Amino acid sequence: MRAPRPKLADTPAETPVRLLAPNVLVRFQHAREHTLARHERSILAGKVSQAIRWDTSREALKSPSADPSTGQVVVSEVFMAYLWAVAYALLVIDQEGYRRPLITGRYAGEIDFTEPVLAEARDLFFWAMGLRRAFSDWPAHLPAPGRARVVEGVDYTGVTNGLFTDAAAYLLFHEYAHLVHDHWNVVGPIRAKRAHGARITGEEREILKQLETEADVDAREALLVSEDPDGVQLSRGLAIVIAHAAALLAVARPSGLRQDEHPDVDSRLVNAIYALTPDEVGQRDVFWTVASLACDLFLQANGLGMQTGPAETGEELLRRYLAEFDRVKSSKVLP
Ligand SMILES: [Zn+2]
């Protein structure tokens, strides 16, 4: 007897972010003039395979990863949906909840979430946070890649689509760097040792952290160099900050901020900003304010909200959050 054919309902339906999958792949291949040529060399050398595996299974959040056995970078659609939602929320809350009120003199030291556009952005953010525990459908009434949201002439869906595409490409380049630099040759034996119950040494831990930093640098340089025009510095720079903010927000509980094998996610976020030549005050101070907002939302989502008080610059504001993160990390009774 032949096995019954699977019913259509068994195939996971697409989430709205699938619309942008081709954009992500094109950005990954053509981010810079040399990107495609490098990719072809890596394929010829047998270091990577042609394909990126776009995993459509509907599971809880799983960050992109490199699979050394197939030479593929594996991307989960649920993570991509999460990344889009986080990018939208950070952008809209920063711009509409903070910058616009500041310019028009309405900012009262706190974000007014009774504004519908902000309430919506916050709802989308908390839906994304829920994906850390279990998959749930994208709420039909909230912003999504194919649903326009225009506020006073700014098309936030369009801007988010662009930021998301660069942020996703950045995360793919990070995993790709692990493959092309043969990091697995170093990481594999250390992980195997630990899997057999042995403790990894301080030196080994440092090596693992260095490889992560190397992959971050590689990913940044695949998207952005200092000679790029200002507009590119701003948009791709912000996308890189958002990618790191999403990594931070994906940490399931505060104790997860302390990382053994990776540099701590908050350190990676601030290191990424310093590498991007942010402005103290100016267009590129958005790197600081968006990162600060991500820290604030992380603390709120974990019941650890703090009052920062007014800060002179975005950098100073982020420093206050990082000091708070250090306090959280050094606490012995972390949830
Ligand atoms: Zn990595």
py3Dmol code that shows the C-alpha trace and the ligand (Angstrom):
import py3Dmol

protein = """\
ATOM      1  CA  MET A   1       0.000   0.000   0.000  1.00  0.00           C
ATOM      2  CA  ARG A   2       1.309   3.416  -0.875  1.00  0.00           C
ATOM      3  CA  ALA A   3       1.779   5.948   1.856  1.00  0.00           C
ATOM      4  CA  PRO A   4      -0.884   8.644   1.757  1.00  0.00           C
ATOM      5  CA  ARG A   5       0.235  11.879   0.186  1.00  0.00           C
ATOM      6  CA  PRO A   6       0.759  14.617   2.735  1.00  0.00           C
ATOM      7  CA  LYS A   7      -2.152  17.023   2.907  1.00  0.00           C
ATOM      8  CA  LEU A   8      -1.416  20.628   2.119  1.00  0.00           C
ATOM      9  CA  ALA A   9      -2.189  21.549   5.703  1.00  0.00           C
ATOM     10  CA  ASP A  10       0.849  19.523   6.865  1.00  0.00           C
ATOM     11  CA  THR A  11       3.189  21.825   4.980  1.00  0.00           C
ATOM     12  CA  PRO A  12       4.014  24.858   7.100  1.00  0.00           C
ATOM     13  CA  ALA A  13       2.372  27.935   5.623  1.00  0.00           C
ATOM     14  CA  GLU A  14       4.719  30.809   4.990  1.00  0.00           C
ATOM     15  CA  THR A  15       5.092  33.581   7.501  1.00  0.00           C
ATOM     16  CA  PRO A  16       4.943  37.120   5.992  1.00  0.00           C
ATOM     17  CA  VAL A  17       8.753  37.364   6.140  1.00  0.00           C
ATOM     18  CA  ARG A  18       9.147  34.753   3.364  1.00  0.00           C
ATOM     19  CA  LEU A  19       8.415  37.614   0.973  1.00  0.00           C
ATOM     20  CA  LEU A  20      11.871  39.003   1.736  1.00  0.00           C
ATOM     21  CA  ALA A  21      13.860  35.754   1.441  1.00  0.00           C
ATOM     22  CA  PRO A  22      14.990  36.532  -2.146  1.00  0.00           C
ATOM     23  CA  ASN A  23      16.129  40.030  -1.059  1.00  0.00           C
ATOM     24  CA  VAL A  24      18.225  38.529   1.753  1.00  0.00           C
ATOM     25  CA  LEU A  25      19.872  36.035  -0.584  1.00  0.00           C
ATOM     26  CA  VAL A  26      20.598  38.693  -3.211  1.00  0.00           C
ATOM     27  CA  ARG A  27      22.100  41.006  -0.557  1.00  0.00           C
ATOM     28  CA  PHE A  28      24.211  38.122   0.718  1.00  0.00           C
ATOM     29  CA  GLN A  29      25.560  37.437  -2.789  1.00  0.00           C
ATOM     30  CA  HIS A  30      26.030  41.018  -3.920  1.00  0.00           C
ATOM     31  CA  ALA A  31      26.670  43.075  -0.776  1.00  0.00           C
ATOM     32  CA  ARG A  32      29.938  44.312  -2.250  1.00  0.00           C
ATOM     33  CA  GLU A  33      31.673  43.995  -5.594  1.00  0.00           C
ATOM     34  CA  HIS A  34      33.953  41.204  -4.431  1.00  0.00           C
ATOM     35  CA  THR A  35      31.327  39.229  -2.456  1.00  0.00           C
ATOM     36  CA  LEU A  36      30.184  36.974  -5.269  1.00  0.00           C
ATOM     37  CA  ALA A  37      33.714  36.229  -6.489  1.00  0.00           C
ATOM     38  CA  ARG A  38      34.772  35.275  -2.966  1.00  0.00           C
ATOM     39  CA  HIS A  39      31.736  33.061  -2.657  1.00  0.00           C
ATOM     40  CA  GLU A  40      32.571  31.250  -5.897  1.00  0.00           C
ATOM     41  CA  ARG A  41      36.154  30.678  -4.741  1.00  0.00           C
ATOM     42  CA  SER A  42      34.899  29.236  -1.439  1.00  0.00           C
ATOM     43  CA  ILE A  43      32.576  26.866  -3.284  1.00  0.00           C
ATOM     44  CA  LEU A  44      35.414  25.712  -5.547  1.00  0.00           C
ATOM     45  CA  ALA A  45      37.621  25.177  -2.491  1.00  0.00           C
ATOM     46  CA  GLY A  46      34.876  22.982  -1.028  1.00  0.00           C
ATOM     47  CA  LYS A  47      34.482  25.191   2.042  1.00  0.00           C
ATOM     48  CA  VAL A  48      30.845  26.099   1.547  1.00  0.00           C
ATOM     49  CA  SER A  49      28.001  24.755  -0.495  1.00  0.00           C
ATOM     50  CA  GLN A  50      25.996  26.837  -2.902  1.00  0.00           C
ATOM     51  CA  ALA A  51      22.860  26.885  -0.880  1.00  0.00           C
ATOM     52  CA  ILE A  52      21.668  28.610   2.194  1.00  0.00           C
ATOM     53  CA  ARG A  53      19.246  26.316   3.961  1.00  0.00           C
ATOM     54  CA  TRP A  54      16.038  28.243   4.719  1.00  0.00           C
ATOM     55  CA  ASP A  55      14.425  26.138   7.410  1.00  0.00           C
ATOM     56  CA  THR A  56      10.627  26.538   7.406  1.00  0.00           C
ATOM     57  CA  SER A  57       9.883  24.415  10.482  1.00  0.00           C
ATOM     58  CA  ARG A  58       7.725  26.144  13.017  1.00  0.00           C
ATOM     59  CA  GLU A  59       9.739  25.800  16.169  1.00  0.00           C
ATOM     60  CA  ALA A  60      10.808  28.159  18.912  1.00  0.00           C
ATOM     61  CA  LEU A  61      13.534  30.653  18.033  1.00  0.00           C
ATOM     62  CA  LYS A  62      16.832  29.270  16.751  1.00  0.00           C
ATOM     63  CA  SER A  63      19.647  31.614  15.698  1.00  0.00           C
ATOM     64  CA  PRO A  64      21.292  31.156  12.287  1.00  0.00           C
ATOM     65  CA  SER A  65      24.072  28.572  12.361  1.00  0.00           C
ATOM     66  CA  ALA A  66      26.808  27.056  10.215  1.00  0.00           C
ATOM     67  CA  ASP A  67      26.642  23.349   9.432  1.00  0.00           C
ATOM     68  CA  PRO A  68      30.210  22.192   8.782  1.00  0.00           C
ATOM     69  CA  SER A  69      29.041  18.765   7.539  1.00  0.00           C
ATOM     70  CA  THR A  70      27.181  20.284   4.568  1.00  0.00           C
ATOM     71  CA  GLY A  71      29.009  23.620   4.245  1.00  0.00           C
ATOM     72  CA  GLN A  72      25.632  25.352   4.566  1.00  0.00           C
ATOM     73  CA  VAL A  73      24.453  28.298   6.550  1.00  0.00           C
ATOM     74  CA  VAL A  74      21.124  27.360   8.118  1.00  0.00           C
ATOM     75  CA  VAL A  75      18.507  30.068   8.623  1.00  0.00           C
ATOM     76  CA  SER A  76      15.231  29.475  10.384  1.00  0.00           C
ATOM     77  CA  GLU A  77      12.221  31.363   9.047  1.00  0.00           C
ATOM     78  CA  VAL A  78      10.965  31.835  12.600  1.00  0.00           C
ATOM     79  CA  PHE A  79      14.198  33.654  13.447  1.00  0.00           C
ATOM     80  CA  MET A  80      13.828  35.833  10.350  1.00  0.00           C
ATOM     81  CA  ALA A  81      10.277  36.723  11.408  1.00  0.00           C
ATOM     82  CA  TYR A  82      11.621  37.588  14.877  1.00  0.00           C
ATOM     83  CA  LEU A  83      14.387  39.730  13.360  1.00  0.00           C
ATOM     84  CA  TRP A  84      11.941  41.717  11.221  1.00  0.00           C
ATOM     85  CA  ALA A  85       9.626  42.360  14.152  1.00  0.00           C
ATOM     86  CA  VAL A  86      12.511  43.467  16.402  1.00  0.00           C
ATOM     87  CA  ALA A  87      13.866  45.751  13.646  1.00  0.00           C
ATOM     88  CA  TYR A  88      10.436  47.353  13.144  1.00  0.00           C
ATOM     89  CA  ALA A  89       9.855  47.858  16.869  1.00  0.00           C
ATOM     90  CA  LEU A  90      13.303  49.367  17.535  1.00  0.00           C
ATOM     91  CA  LEU A  91      13.038  51.698  14.543  1.00  0.00           C
ATOM     92  CA  VAL A  92       9.504  52.924  15.193  1.00  0.00           C
ATOM     93  CA  ILE A  93       9.872  53.305  18.968  1.00  0.00           C
ATOM     94  CA  ASP A  94      13.183  55.179  18.534  1.00  0.00           C
ATOM     95  CA  GLN A  95      11.854  57.478  15.808  1.00  0.00           C
ATOM     96  CA  GLU A  96       8.247  58.038  16.877  1.00  0.00           C
ATOM     97  CA  GLY A  97       8.564  57.563  20.624  1.00  0.00           C
ATOM     98  CA  TYR A  98      11.797  59.414  21.160  1.00  0.00           C
ATOM     99  CA  ARG A  99      13.197  61.470  18.250  1.00  0.00           C
ATOM    100  CA  ARG A 100      10.050  63.072  16.884  1.00  0.00           C
ATOM    101  CA  PRO A 101       8.755  64.100  20.356  1.00  0.00           C
ATOM    102  CA  LEU A 102      12.249  65.428  21.193  1.00  0.00           C
ATOM    103  CA  ILE A 103      12.314  67.589  18.053  1.00  0.00           C
ATOM    104  CA  THR A 104       8.783  68.890  18.574  1.00  0.00           C
ATOM    105  CA  GLY A 105       9.393  69.544  22.277  1.00  0.00           C
ATOM    106  CA  ARG A 106       6.816  66.982  23.398  1.00  0.00           C
ATOM    107  CA  TYR A 107       9.258  64.490  24.927  1.00  0.00           C
ATOM    108  CA  ALA A 108       8.558  64.216  28.639  1.00  0.00           C
ATOM    109  CA  GLY A 109      11.375  61.812  29.549  1.00  0.00           C
ATOM    110  CA  GLU A 110       9.301  58.747  28.796  1.00  0.00           C
ATOM    111  CA  ILE A 111       7.862  57.081  25.721  1.00  0.00           C
ATOM    112  CA  ASP A 112       4.110  57.524  25.387  1.00  0.00           C
ATOM    113  CA  PHE A 113       2.831  54.089  24.393  1.00  0.00           C
ATOM    114  CA  THR A 114      -0.776  55.284  24.241  1.00  0.00           C
ATOM    115  CA  GLU A 115       0.031  56.529  20.690  1.00  0.00           C
ATOM    116  CA  PRO A 116      -1.454  53.824  18.410  1.00  0.00           C
ATOM    117  CA  VAL A 117       1.642  53.483  16.213  1.00  0.00           C
ATOM    118  CA  LEU A 118       3.788  52.940  19.321  1.00  0.00           C
ATOM    119  CA  ALA A 119       1.324  50.570  20.976  1.00  0.00           C
ATOM    120  CA  GLU A 120       1.350  48.523  17.788  1.00  0.00           C
ATOM    121  CA  ALA A 121       5.165  48.472  17.631  1.00  0.00           C
ATOM    122  CA  ARG A 122       5.298  47.346  21.241  1.00  0.00           C
ATOM    123  CA  ASP A 123       2.716  44.593  20.627  1.00  0.00           C
ATOM    124  CA  LEU A 124       4.765  43.353  17.691  1.00  0.00           C
ATOM    125  CA  PHE A 125       7.869  43.375  19.886  1.00  0.00           C
ATOM    126  CA  PHE A 126       6.220  41.275  22.587  1.00  0.00           C
ATOM    127  CA  TRP A 127       4.902  38.825  19.978  1.00  0.00           C
ATOM    128  CA  ALA A 128       8.532  38.429  18.775  1.00  0.00           C
ATOM    129  CA  MET A 129       9.674  37.870  22.374  1.00  0.00           C
ATOM    130  CA  GLY A 130       7.072  35.099  22.688  1.00  0.00           C
ATOM    131  CA  LEU A 131       8.739  33.257  19.793  1.00  0.00           C
ATOM    132  CA  ARG A 132      11.664  32.554  22.134  1.00  0.00           C
ATOM    133  CA  ARG A 133       9.433  30.044  23.914  1.00  0.00           C
ATOM    134  CA  ALA A 134       7.150  28.727  21.180  1.00  0.00           C
ATOM    135  CA  PHE A 135       6.024  29.448  17.645  1.00  0.00           C
ATOM    136  CA  SER A 136       2.853  31.445  17.179  1.00  0.00           C
ATOM    137  CA  ASP A 137       1.315  32.958  14.056  1.00  0.00           C
ATOM    138  CA  TRP A 138       2.162  36.508  13.071  1.00  0.00           C
ATOM    139  CA  PRO A 139      -0.800  38.563  14.357  1.00  0.00           C
ATOM    140  CA  ALA A 140      -2.783  39.609  11.288  1.00  0.00           C
ATOM    141  CA  HIS A 141      -3.477  43.137  12.575  1.00  0.00           C
ATOM    142  CA  LEU A 142       0.166  44.037  13.287  1.00  0.00           C
ATOM    143  CA  PRO A 143       2.781  45.454  10.882  1.00  0.00           C
ATOM    144  CA  ALA A 144       4.498  42.944   8.576  1.00  0.00           C
ATOM    145  CA  PRO A 145       6.773  43.052   5.501  1.00  0.00           C
ATOM    146  CA  GLY A 146       3.877  43.347   3.038  1.00  0.00           C
ATOM    147  CA  ARG A 147       1.648  45.656   5.110  1.00  0.00           C
ATOM    148  CA  ALA A 148       2.415  49.337   4.679  1.00  0.00           C
ATOM    149  CA  ARG A 149       2.597  51.564   7.770  1.00  0.00           C
ATOM    150  CA  VAL A 150       3.081  55.197   6.873  1.00  0.00           C
ATOM    151  CA  VAL A 151       3.398  57.787   9.631  1.00  0.00           C
ATOM    152  CA  GLU A 152       3.605  61.425   8.561  1.00  0.00           C
ATOM    153  CA  GLY A 153       5.100  60.466   5.231  1.00  0.00           C
ATOM    154  CA  VAL A 154       7.584  57.881   6.540  1.00  0.00           C
ATOM    155  CA  ASP A 155       6.982  54.364   5.220  1.00  0.00           C
ATOM    156  CA  TYR A 156       8.176  52.359   8.226  1.00  0.00           C
ATOM    157  CA  THR A 157       7.505  49.011   6.553  1.00  0.00           C
ATOM    158  CA  GLY A 158       9.700  49.964   3.609  1.00  0.00           C
ATOM    159  CA  VAL A 159      12.516  51.245   5.850  1.00  0.00           C
ATOM    160  CA  THR A 160      12.292  48.110   8.024  1.00  0.00           C
ATOM    161  CA  ASN A 161      12.416  45.850   4.967  1.00  0.00           C
ATOM    162  CA  GLY A 162      15.723  47.443   3.983  1.00  0.00           C
ATOM    163  CA  LEU A 163      17.207  47.318   7.496  1.00  0.00           C
ATOM    164  CA  PHE A 164      16.042  43.739   7.953  1.00  0.00           C
ATOM    165  CA  THR A 165      17.648  42.656   4.665  1.00  0.00           C
ATOM    166  CA  ASP A 166      21.029  44.059   5.716  1.00  0.00           C
ATOM    167  CA  ALA A 167      20.735  42.739   9.289  1.00  0.00           C
ATOM    168  CA  ALA A 168      19.881  39.245   8.015  1.00  0.00           C
ATOM    169  CA  ALA A 169      22.769  39.347   5.511  1.00  0.00           C
ATOM    170  CA  TYR A 170      25.106  40.384   8.364  1.00  0.00           C
ATOM    171  CA  LEU A 171      24.089  37.361  10.423  1.00  0.00           C
ATOM    172  CA  LEU A 172      24.538  35.095   7.386  1.00  0.00           C
ATOM    173  CA  PHE A 173      28.005  36.572   6.778  1.00  0.00           C
ATOM    174  CA  HIS A 174      28.899  35.849  10.398  1.00  0.00           C
ATOM    175  CA  GLU A 175      28.054  32.151  10.018  1.00  0.00           C
ATOM    176  CA  TYR A 176      29.630  32.076   6.584  1.00  0.00           C
ATOM    177  CA  ALA A 177      32.884  33.389   8.096  1.00  0.00           C
ATOM    178  CA  HIS A 178      32.964  30.386  10.449  1.00  0.00           C
ATOM    179  CA  LEU A 179      32.780  28.110   7.396  1.00  0.00           C
ATOM    180  CA  VAL A 180      35.298  29.828   5.104  1.00  0.00           C
ATOM    181  CA  HIS A 181      37.850  30.302   7.892  1.00  0.00           C
ATOM    182  CA  ASP A 182      37.569  26.634   8.938  1.00  0.00           C
ATOM    183  CA  HIS A 183      36.688  27.657  12.485  1.00  0.00           C
ATOM    184  CA  TRP A 184      35.100  24.275  13.019  1.00  0.00           C
ATOM    185  CA  ASN A 185      38.568  22.665  13.017  1.00  0.00           C
ATOM    186  CA  VAL A 186      39.221  24.558  16.248  1.00  0.00           C
ATOM    187  CA  VAL A 187      35.711  24.643  17.710  1.00  0.00           C
ATOM    188  CA  GLY A 188      34.858  20.974  16.998  1.00  0.00           C
ATOM    189  CA  PRO A 189      37.537  19.352  19.208  1.00  0.00           C
ATOM    190  CA  ILE A 190      36.877  21.803  22.075  1.00  0.00           C
ATOM    191  CA  ARG A 191      33.129  21.102  21.983  1.00  0.00           C
ATOM    192  CA  ALA A 192      33.752  17.342  21.719  1.00  0.00           C
ATOM    193  CA  LYS A 193      35.981  17.527  24.773  1.00  0.00           C
ATOM    194  CA  ARG A 194      33.234  19.264  26.722  1.00  0.00           C
ATOM    195  CA  ALA A 195      30.622  16.804  25.447  1.00  0.00           C
ATOM    196  CA  HIS A 196      32.718  14.060  27.039  1.00  0.00           C
ATOM    197  CA  GLY A 197      32.466  15.792  30.381  1.00  0.00           C
ATOM    198  CA  ALA A 198      35.867  17.512  30.426  1.00  0.00           C
ATOM    199  CA  ARG A 199      36.114  21.173  31.422  1.00  0.00           C
ATOM    200  CA  ILE A 200      37.378  23.555  28.789  1.00  0.00           C
ATOM    201  CA  THR A 201      40.338  25.663  29.850  1.00  0.00           C
ATOM    202  CA  GLY A 202      40.450  29.443  30.122  1.00  0.00           C
ATOM    203  CA  GLU A 203      42.734  29.509  27.117  1.00  0.00           C
ATOM    204  CA  GLU A 204      40.290  27.481  25.034  1.00  0.00           C
ATOM    205  CA  ARG A 205      37.460  29.776  26.079  1.00  0.00           C
ATOM    206  CA  GLU A 206      39.502  32.775  24.907  1.00  0.00           C
ATOM    207  CA  ILE A 207      40.138  31.074  21.544  1.00  0.00           C
ATOM    208  CA  LEU A 208      36.392  30.511  21.055  1.00  0.00           C
ATOM    209  CA  LYS A 209      35.691  34.151  21.877  1.00  0.00           C
ATOM    210  CA  GLN A 210      38.360  35.319  19.424  1.00  0.00           C
ATOM    211  CA  LEU A 211      36.766  33.308  16.629  1.00  0.00           C
ATOM    212  CA  GLU A 212      33.420  34.987  17.328  1.00  0.00           C
ATOM    213  CA  THR A 213      35.025  38.411  17.192  1.00  0.00           C
ATOM    214  CA  GLU A 214      36.752  37.461  13.940  1.00  0.00           C
ATOM    215  CA  ALA A 215      33.410  36.382  12.433  1.00  0.00           C
ATOM    216  CA  ASP A 216      31.801  39.691  13.527  1.00  0.00           C
ATOM    217  CA  VAL A 217      34.602  41.711  11.893  1.00  0.00           C
ATOM    218  CA  ASP A 218      34.356  39.646   8.731  1.00  0.00           C
ATOM    219  CA  ALA A 219      30.583  40.101   8.579  1.00  0.00           C
ATOM    220  CA  ARG A 220      30.862  43.866   9.077  1.00  0.00           C
ATOM    221  CA  GLU A 221      33.495  44.219   6.363  1.00  0.00           C
ATOM    222  CA  ALA A 222      31.341  42.207   3.975  1.00  0.00           C
ATOM    223  CA  LEU A 223      28.646  44.880   4.296  1.00  0.00           C
ATOM    224  CA  LEU A 224      30.452  48.095   5.050  1.00  0.00           C
ATOM    225  CA  VAL A 225      33.811  49.855   4.811  1.00  0.00           C
ATOM    226  CA  SER A 226      34.764  53.309   6.040  1.00  0.00           C
ATOM    227  CA  GLU A 227      34.903  54.753   2.488  1.00  0.00           C
ATOM    228  CA  ASP A 228      31.211  54.015   1.886  1.00  0.00           C
ATOM    229  CA  PRO A 229      28.952  57.071   1.461  1.00  0.00           C
ATOM    230  CA  ASP A 230      27.182  58.484   4.518  1.00  0.00           C
ATOM    231  CA  GLY A 231      23.776  57.059   3.614  1.00  0.00           C
ATOM    232  CA  VAL A 232      25.202  53.535   3.418  1.00  0.00           C
ATOM    233  CA  GLN A 233      27.151  54.028   6.660  1.00  0.00           C
ATOM    234  CA  LEU A 234      23.901  55.011   8.329  1.00  0.00           C
ATOM    235  CA  SER A 235      21.564  52.341   6.935  1.00  0.00           C
ATOM    236  CA  ARG A 236      23.937  49.371   7.017  1.00  0.00           C
ATOM    237  CA  GLY A 237      25.448  50.525  10.302  1.00  0.00           C
ATOM    238  CA  LEU A 238      22.012  50.668  11.883  1.00  0.00           C
ATOM    239  CA  ALA A 239      21.226  47.218  10.456  1.00  0.00           C
ATOM    240  CA  ILE A 240      24.366  45.819  12.144  1.00  0.00           C
ATOM    241  CA  VAL A 241      23.350  47.394  15.464  1.00  0.00           C
ATOM    242  CA  ILE A 242      19.887  45.861  15.051  1.00  0.00           C
ATOM    243  CA  ALA A 243      21.390  42.423  14.324  1.00  0.00           C
ATOM    244  CA  HIS A 244      23.352  42.598  17.605  1.00  0.00           C
ATOM    245  CA  ALA A 245      20.339  43.991  19.462  1.00  0.00           C
ATOM    246  CA  ALA A 246      18.286  41.032  18.197  1.00  0.00           C
ATOM    247  CA  ALA A 247      20.982  38.624  19.435  1.00  0.00           C
ATOM    248  CA  LEU A 248      20.832  40.293  22.853  1.00  0.00           C
ATOM    249  CA  LEU A 249      17.036  40.209  22.991  1.00  0.00           C
ATOM    250  CA  ALA A 250      17.001  36.523  21.969  1.00  0.00           C
ATOM    251  CA  VAL A 251      18.715  35.620  25.259  1.00  0.00           C
ATOM    252  CA  ALA A 252      15.981  33.736  27.078  1.00  0.00           C
ATOM    253  CA  ARG A 253      16.791  34.840  30.639  1.00  0.00           C
ATOM    254  CA  PRO A 254      19.187  37.285  32.335  1.00  0.00           C
ATOM    255  CA  SER A 255      21.582  34.520  33.443  1.00  0.00           C
ATOM    256  CA  GLY A 256      22.142  33.860  29.724  1.00  0.00           C
ATOM    257  CA  LEU A 257      23.890  37.237  29.417  1.00  0.00           C
ATOM    258  CA  ARG A 258      26.972  35.613  30.897  1.00  0.00           C
ATOM    259  CA  GLN A 259      28.359  33.576  28.047  1.00  0.00           C
ATOM    260  CA  ASP A 260      31.084  31.024  28.336  1.00  0.00           C
ATOM    261  CA  GLU A 261      31.985  30.420  24.736  1.00  0.00           C
ATOM    262  CA  HIS A 262      30.969  33.695  23.098  1.00  0.00           C
ATOM    263  CA  PRO A 263      31.888  37.224  24.074  1.00  0.00           C
ATOM    264  CA  ASP A 264      28.930  38.476  26.125  1.00  0.00           C
ATOM    265  CA  VAL A 265      26.134  39.724  23.842  1.00  0.00           C
ATOM    266  CA  ASP A 266      26.134  43.199  25.402  1.00  0.00           C
ATOM    267  CA  SER A 267      29.890  43.558  24.806  1.00  0.00           C
ATOM    268  CA  ARG A 268      29.441  42.487  21.195  1.00  0.00           C
ATOM    269  CA  LEU A 269      26.740  45.130  20.764  1.00  0.00           C
ATOM    270  CA  VAL A 270      28.896  47.979  22.072  1.00  0.00           C
ATOM    271  CA  ASN A 271      32.021  46.750  20.226  1.00  0.00           C
ATOM    272  CA  ALA A 272      30.003  46.681  17.009  1.00  0.00           C
ATOM    273  CA  ILE A 273      28.963  50.318  17.538  1.00  0.00           C
ATOM    274  CA  TYR A 274      32.517  51.544  18.195  1.00  0.00           C
ATOM    275  CA  ALA A 275      33.634  49.827  14.987  1.00  0.00           C
ATOM    276  CA  LEU A 276      30.961  51.744  13.044  1.00  0.00           C
ATOM    277  CA  THR A 277      32.141  55.314  13.727  1.00  0.00           C
ATOM    278  CA  PRO A 278      28.954  56.528  15.445  1.00  0.00           C
ATOM    279  CA  ASP A 279      28.261  60.242  15.893  1.00  0.00           C
ATOM    280  CA  GLU A 280      28.264  61.739  19.367  1.00  0.00           C
ATOM    281  CA  VAL A 281      25.408  63.940  18.246  1.00  0.00           C
ATOM    282  CA  GLY A 282      24.134  63.677  14.685  1.00  0.00           C
ATOM    283  CA  GLN A 283      22.533  61.200  12.323  1.00  0.00           C
ATOM    284  CA  ARG A 284      24.624  58.264  13.484  1.00  0.00           C
ATOM    285  CA  ASP A 285      23.886  58.765  17.168  1.00  0.00           C
ATOM    286  CA  VAL A 286      20.877  56.578  16.347  1.00  0.00           C
ATOM    287  CA  PHE A 287      23.263  53.631  16.864  1.00  0.00           C
ATOM    288  CA  TRP A 288      23.483  54.542  20.539  1.00  0.00           C
ATOM    289  CA  THR A 289      19.804  55.279  21.069  1.00  0.00           C
ATOM    290  CA  VAL A 290      18.594  52.129  19.300  1.00  0.00           C
ATOM    291  CA  ALA A 291      21.062  49.997  21.277  1.00  0.00           C
ATOM    292  CA  SER A 292      19.943  51.696  24.513  1.00  0.00           C
ATOM    293  CA  LEU A 293      16.313  51.041  23.618  1.00  0.00           C
ATOM    294  CA  ALA A 294      17.119  47.349  23.044  1.00  0.00           C
ATOM    295  CA  CYS A 295      18.758  47.187  26.494  1.00  0.00           C
ATOM    296  CA  ASP A 296      15.767  48.909  28.049  1.00  0.00           C
ATOM    297  CA  LEU A 297      13.323  46.499  26.396  1.00  0.00           C
ATOM    298  CA  PHE A 298      15.443  43.510  27.457  1.00  0.00           C
ATOM    299  CA  LEU A 299      15.359  44.646  31.082  1.00  0.00           C
ATOM    300  CA  GLN A 300      11.610  45.338  30.866  1.00  0.00           C
ATOM    301  CA  ALA A 301      10.874  41.965  29.247  1.00  0.00           C
ATOM    302  CA  ASN A 302      12.682  40.318  32.175  1.00  0.00           C
ATOM    303  CA  GLY A 303      11.052  42.358  34.927  1.00  0.00           C
ATOM    304  CA  LEU A 304      14.265  44.316  35.627  1.00  0.00           C
ATOM    305  CA  GLY A 305      13.266  47.733  34.254  1.00  0.00           C
ATOM    306  CA  MET A 306      15.429  50.666  35.359  1.00  0.00           C
ATOM    307  CA  GLN A 307      15.177  54.462  35.440  1.00  0.00           C
ATOM    308  CA  THR A 308      18.179  55.913  33.643  1.00  0.00           C
ATOM    309  CA  GLY A 309      17.527  59.594  34.170  1.00  0.00           C
ATOM    310  CA  PRO A 310      18.467  62.128  31.486  1.00  0.00           C
ATOM    311  CA  ALA A 311      21.770  61.564  29.653  1.00  0.00           C
ATOM    312  CA  GLU A 312      23.801  64.140  27.705  1.00  0.00           C
ATOM    313  CA  THR A 313      24.567  61.802  24.810  1.00  0.00           C
ATOM    314  CA  GLY A 314      23.383  58.489  23.407  1.00  0.00           C
ATOM    315  CA  GLU A 315      26.750  56.965  24.300  1.00  0.00           C
ATOM    316  CA  GLU A 316      26.348  57.994  27.927  1.00  0.00           C
ATOM    317  CA  LEU A 317      22.867  56.481  27.954  1.00  0.00           C
ATOM    318  CA  LEU A 318      24.132  53.142  26.624  1.00  0.00           C
ATOM    319  CA  ARG A 319      26.986  53.180  29.179  1.00  0.00           C
ATOM    320  CA  ARG A 320      24.368  53.403  31.957  1.00  0.00           C
ATOM    321  CA  TYR A 321      22.550  50.377  30.611  1.00  0.00           C
ATOM    322  CA  LEU A 322      25.772  48.413  30.259  1.00  0.00           C
ATOM    323  CA  ALA A 323      26.661  49.206  33.869  1.00  0.00           C
ATOM    324  CA  GLU A 324      23.250  47.839  34.823  1.00  0.00           C
ATOM    325  CA  PHE A 325      23.890  44.723  32.727  1.00  0.00           C
ATOM    326  CA  ASP A 326      27.201  44.241  34.566  1.00  0.00           C
ATOM    327  CA  ARG A 327      25.335  44.452  37.862  1.00  0.00           C
ATOM    328  CA  VAL A 328      22.797  41.898  36.600  1.00  0.00           C
ATOM    329  CA  LYS A 329      25.563  39.567  35.398  1.00  0.00           C
ATOM    330  CA  SER A 330      27.477  39.709  38.664  1.00  0.00           C
ATOM    331  CA  SER A 331      24.358  38.954  40.699  1.00  0.00           C
ATOM    332  CA  LYS A 332      24.468  35.495  42.249  1.00  0.00           C
ATOM    333  CA  VAL A 333      20.716  34.989  42.164  1.00  0.00           C
ATOM    334  CA  LEU A 334      19.927  35.435  38.511  1.00  0.00           C
ATOM    335  CA  PRO A 335      16.610  34.206  37.165  1.00  0.00           C
TER     336      PRO A 335
END
"""
ligand_1 = """\
1
ZN
Zn 29.484 32.680 15.666
"""
view = py3Dmol.view(width=600, height=400)
view.addModel(protein, "pdb")
view.setStyle({"model": 0}, {"cartoon": {"style": "trace"}})
view.addModel(ligand_1, "xyz")
view.setStyle({"model": 1}, {"stick": {}})
view.zoomTo()
view.show()
